[in-house]
Amino acid sequence: MEHRVPPAELEVSPGVTLKVSVMGGYSVERDGEYIGWIHASIGNYWNAYVRRPGTSGDHVGRHTQENAVSAIVAAWDAGAVLPNGCRT
């Protein structure tokens, strides 16, 4: 049986990249900006978290990998941008 190691970086949609995280799972970046992370759950599901500077992040649900990334992007876009460029 052949086992493949997932690539260290994978573009999942234009500008959105998954990178293997040192904590396990994947970091989600859009256009080079770190916006969240996912880690494996049960079966084919992933826990998704959107990055919120100054916090431990917000859990945005358990989804298939593709939907987890979409949920993070949507949650990131919904956050307000502060004067310092960070999102709330």
Secondary structure, 3 states (H helix, E strand, C coil): CCCCCCCCEEEEECCEEEEECCCCCEEEEECCEEEEEEEECCCCCEEEEECCCCCCCEEEEEECHHHHHHHHHHHHHHCCECCCCCEC
